[in-house]
Every structure is written in C-alpha cells, then in structure tokens.
Amino acid sequence: MQVPFLDLKVQYQSIKQEIDPAIQNVIDNAAFILGKSVADFESDFAKAHNVKYCCGVSSGTDANHLVLWALGLKPGDEVIIPANTFIATAWGATLCGAKPVFVDCESGSYNIDPSKVEKAITKKTEAIVAVHLYGQPADMDPLNEIAIKHNIYLVEDCAQSHLAEYKGKKVGGLSEAASFSYYPGKNLGAYGEGGAVTTNNPEIAQKVKMIRDHGAVQKYNHEIFGHNYRMEGIQGAVLGVKLKHLDKWTDGRRRVAAKYRELLRDLKNIKVPVEMPYAKHVYHLYVIQVRSGDKQNDNQKRDALQKYLGDNGISTGLHYPIPLHVQPCFRDLNYKKGDFPVTEQLAETGLSLPMYPELKDEQIEYVCSKIKEFFPA
Ligand SMILES: Cc1ncc(COP(=O)(O)O)c(C=O)c1O
C-alpha cells in the first residue's frame, strides 16, 4: 500500500466542479491582482476567525514581515521567537532589521514555553511571536500577561493553525495582529503562494493594506514606504471556494489524529502528540516522538523508522530537523547546541506521519501496523 504524506490531487478532484469555474471567472474578468475574489475571501476568512480585518497578501512569509513592519519594528529591536518553528517565523524580524531571540518550547504542546519567555526579555525587546505550531495554539494567556507587563507586542504566526481555538476562541484575533500562510500544503492552501494578516485594530489593517500595495493611499500617491505583497485574484477565488470546506476538512484531520492516537498510544517507543486542555488542535502535522529506550540512540532509531516506513510505501516528514538557534544563517547570534534541550530533543526524535483529511482508515491502520512491526514487543 502507498501512503503519501499529503495528497492534494485527491482534494482537488473532490472540489473540481467548484474550483474550475471560480478560476475561469477571474480570467474572464482579467481580475488578476486583488479585486473582488480577494475582497470576498478576506471578508469570509475574517468572519470564520471572528476577527475584524483580514488582508490577503502574497505569502505567509510576507505576512510575517508585514505584521512586524506595520507595528514599526526596526533595526536594533529584539523579537522573541520559539526555537521550534519554521524559519519563516524569524524572517519577519530579520526583514525589519530586528534581532530574533529564541526561546525553548514546552515538551507537551511543542509550542513556546511561556515560563522561559521573561528571561529572554531585554530593554530592546519589542515583540513576542506566538507560533501555533503543527495546528495547536500556544498558551496565549501567560504570554499576553508578559506582553502587558513589559509593554511589548504579542503577535501570532497562524501559518499552521487555520480555525484552531484557544479556550474556545479562534486564533488570528488573540493578539495585536496575526499572519496566516496559504501555501498549497497548509490546512487551507492556495494553488500557488498566498498569505494573510488578520487584526482587530483598524489602524494596523489600514497600514498593512497600504504597505502591501507600495505604501499607496491611492494609485501613484505613496504615503509611506511599501512593497508589492498583494494577493493574486486566482488565489482569492480558490481560497474562497476551499474555505467553505474547511470545517469539514478540519474534522477530517481530527478524525485521523484520533485514529493514530488510538492505535499508537500504548506503544512504549512512541510518544503521541498531546492536545492541551485549552486547545482545539487542527493537526496540520501529526508529529510523534520516537524513543529507543536509550536517549543516545533515539535519533538513529527515528531515522531507521523513517526509512522502514519509506521502504513500505509510507512517506513521512521531519519538522524540523535543525532548530532555528543552530541554523548556519544565525551563527552570528552565538547560540550553541544544548541551549534549548526540549526543541533539540524534538528535532532528533520527531517524525511527522501522513496527515490529510482524506486519509482512509485502512491507510492509517497500515501506517500503525508498520510502526508496530518495527518495534516488536
Ligand atoms: C510556522 C510558519 N510560519 C510561516 C510560514 C511561511 O509561509 P509561506 O510558505 O506561505 O511563506 C510557514 C510555512 O511553511 C510556517 O509553517
């Protein structure tokens, strides 16, 4: 049996009847940049996340940059970022000329550890980026308290967490401003690059809209510095169609996660993801940890399991094998291996199993049976 990590073709076939005319409509109207399809999607996406404003942009990376740019981050400032995230979270800070300051993650949620944030705050700290990694919200209440106490911004990176909830509230409106990615493989994915900034603050929304379109208030009147970070019309149309299915797809991901959990939780060599009591997890990724019984060998065991699954037709991923603080591009920040042990352990032992809403029970059972076969009792 073949079990791909992700299958976007199956999903397209299930919505082809709606997608094709929506794309054709953009072409017929030559509405290639922003336009009605993007405006309609922005309003629907804002409603779905119970947030006042949504600005469609060119990617999640650009959304990360826009959030901090609109808040006025500048060279010399510091931004607190989890060491366990995708590199694009840090680009938001570096593109503003600010310095990323990394913080370890918690072993339960895999998200930034609020108890370690205050130690990283200095006079130069201007913002904390809470990443809702793998689809599970970060613990926002303690982070918010720290942000208020130190008079700094709290923002969210929701690239992996469309429709996730923290204490019953949707992500994307839980902080000053938030970024989303619509990279094709995301829970809500475009048919190309795409992203968004959401906020409840009208001034930030206005500023993001200006910056994404060359800092212009109207054509050729450039009030502030800007860039071209606009969303394409075709992406707005595709996302508008797909958003209508997102609740159902999220339920599908949660069904897959529950089945994995049921079949794997009793294996002593596997730690399954923990859904925190405050969270509605949307399982962008299902990251297990592989334990060999001897910490020194966990990494080799994980790699061997990945190879074994691959040899049996099962594709898996690593998220993320090299933590941000030891990435070569951040060598000048002088972090070293050992600085963030929880993140480092996850990098060595984490394995992302196939995860998408259309995954069939037989496929999940096959994946779990191969994992069991690899770890004979
Ligand atoms: C946590 C996180 N932040 C930001 C991004 C960047 O999004 P994009 O690929 O749309 O630029 C990603 C995408 O992989 C991500 O996972």
The ligand as an SDF file (V2000), in Angstrom:
LIG
                    3D

 16 16  0  0  0  0  0  0  0  0999 V2000
    5.1320   28.4590   11.0670 C   0  0  0  0  0  0  0  0  0  0  0  0
    5.2310   29.0200    9.6810 C   0  0  0  0  0  0  0  0  0  0  0  0
    5.3850   30.3480    9.5200 N   0  0  0  0  0  0  0  0  0  0  0  0
    5.4530   30.9030    8.3110 C   0  0  0  0  0  0  0  0  0  0  0  0
    5.3950   30.1410    7.1570 C   0  0  0  0  0  0  0  0  0  0  0  0
    5.5780   30.7920    5.8280 C   0  0  0  0  0  0  0  0  0  0  0  0
    4.5190   30.6540    4.9600 O   0  0  0  0  0  0  0  0  0  0  0  0
    4.7180   30.6990    3.3740 P   0  0  0  0  0  0  0  0  0  0  0  0
    5.3000   29.3920    2.9450 O   0  0  0  0  0  0  0  0  0  0  0  0
    3.3330   30.9260    2.8690 O   0  0  0  0  0  0  0  0  0  0  0  0
    5.6120   31.8370    3.0520 O   0  0  0  0  0  0  0  0  0  0  0  0
    5.2210   28.7600    7.2580 C   0  0  0  0  0  0  0  0  0  0  0  0
    5.1310   27.9370    6.0410 C   0  0  0  0  0  0  0  0  0  0  0  0
    5.6110   26.8650    5.8990 O   0  0  0  0  0  0  0  0  0  0  0  0
    5.1520   28.1700    8.5590 C   0  0  0  0  0  0  0  0  0  0  0  0
    4.9970   26.8550    8.7130 O   0  0  0  0  0  0  0  0  0  0  0  0
  1  2  1  0
  2  3  1  0
  2 15  2  0
  3  4  2  0
  4  5  1  0
  5  6  1  0
  5 12  2  0
  6  7  1  0
  7  8  1  0
  8  9  2  0
  8 10  1  0
  8 11  1  0
 12 13  1  0
 12 15  1  0
 13 14  2  0
 15 16  1  0
M  END
$$$$
